[in-house]
Amino acid sequence: MRRLVYYELIKTFLKKRTYIGFLVVLVVVPLFVIAMKIEGGRFLQMTTRSLQQDFLFVGNLFNGWFVAFYMMNSLWIHIPFLISFVAGDQLAGEATAGTYRLILIRPVSRARIFLSKYYTTGIYTVSFVGFLGVLSVGLALSLLGHGDMIILSRGILILSADDVAWRFLVGYALAAWAMLTIASLAFFFSSFVENAIGPIIATIGVNVVFLMVTVIPAELFQTIRPYLYTTYMDLWQRVFDDPVPWGRIGTSAAILGGYSLGFALIAWSIFRRKDILS
Amino acid sequence: MTGDVILQTRDLGKQFKKRWAVRHLNLEVHRGDVFGFLGPNGAGKSTTIRMLLTLIKPSEGDVTLFGRSIERQREEALRAIGGIVEKPDFYLYLSAFKNLEIVGALSGGVKRTRIEEVLELVGLSQRASDSVKTYSHGMKQRLGIAQALLSDPELVILDEPTSGLDPQGMKEIRELIRHLAHDQKKTVMLSSHLLNEVEMVANRMAIINKGELITQGDVGDLLDKGEKYVIVRGRPATKLRATLKKQKCVKKVVSRGEECEVTMSFDDIPTLAEALVTSGIEVQALIPRRSLEDYFLSITENESKL
């Protein structure tokens, strides 16, 4: 199995499309951090204007931690889109290229080929989220320095400087876990089509619709919200709550894991019976 | 000389929605055969080969390779087989060598020297490190044969290996098939829609049309079976008919305008030609024909009219 995964990684990482996501992050993150360095102070002032009548902000709250946390919001839509580029291509790409005919006539079971592709998708997803984390946190800290971290998403919370780094580490680990669900969804779509564009569009479509249902405060959506994976995708944000709701994070992680496994199992049931006609 | 049966299909069939692409197919390939699998386009050849190589699941029947059912012992059965299905496709952004490494890994691992050996055999050693996207169709076809031979299989299944090649390329592939069969002692199953191609390389063959087996057996026996006749075209037509009827070697003459269908042995064609010329007939053509060839031409012609 290790050898199969090794060659799947070679196939994936020697393909140009694999680097689209890395390239986008490599361009957008420095641009964002530089823009924040130039005008970011004003941005924080604008965001906290209503609070300044009641609170006195002391010290450097506009720092690398604040900007790095802000960039994590790309994990809702932008990063899933970039992940689906590769995950959606894993199976459908073989059909498009006609290379199923090359690999599925070998004395190796479809189960092993499927697993090696799924592992590779996971490795890509984790490495991509890791790359985003290292680049955004590293660059933000080196250009904007560090200090106490202000979080404005649910009221106002200030975390002391020595209590932040581990939260980013765990936050990105949980983000990678959440992104595996997105990757599994794209992988599932990839199993029953013969063109990689379909899985990308389908994944993004499902993700956007589910996110809308999750965030729009309508009574109508209350009943279906617990069944959508997007309801549990905020687990990486929860690490920045104080105190950290570990129980809720654990439940969300387990549910997302269940979704990933479910998508993978459905993909497998399609792949194992698939007639290769391409 | 052919040996025991190494590939057998029993009542093999594949249904797509309501249409049967292949039905009740019983094939036998013997060890040492160059087996021609002949049929017009859309006859079910590729569907059959896809079933043999487990790309598609049969709707009915069974395939046995080296005595093992591909349904129950798939991996063991496929271990001694290499193949190309339709046009050879590869990871275009990778080199030929890397493509073969991947195929090798899926075949249980092959040594670097074996990859070099098969690339040498198909004449691609010099281009081994170039990405496949720079290859011509003929080179891809040869690389397809290289990947089929990589694990040194006993049985090589080639689906239309000369398709899309120029005459020189077709000749090279035919020579390679002969080399595989005679020098490397491989059993080769070769699908084609060209009777003469099969006739040139195969010792046994099967003909399939509309998904059903028409006939199967030794190429020589099948081609000799049935009536042989010669189409003779010449002028003047009346003199042609009269002269033909006088010849001892001619068994039967059927006249069709300026053309006559003459039942006779092919060995006597030179004698007949000489007699016609001596009689002052302007001979335009002498075409030896066999009933099997006629049959095959009729099904392929019908196909091309559709």
Interface residues (C-beta under 8 A of the other chain):
Chain A: R3 L4 Y6 Y7 I10 K11 L14 K15 K16 A97 G98 T99 Y100 R101 L102 I103 L104 I105 R106 P107 V108 S109 I113 R273 D275 I276 L277
Chain B: R50 L53 T54 L55 I56 K57 R74 E75 E76 L78 R79 I81 G83 V85 E86 K87 P88 D89 F90 Y91 L92 Y93 L94 K98 N99 E101 I102 V103 A105 L106 S107 G108 G109 Q147
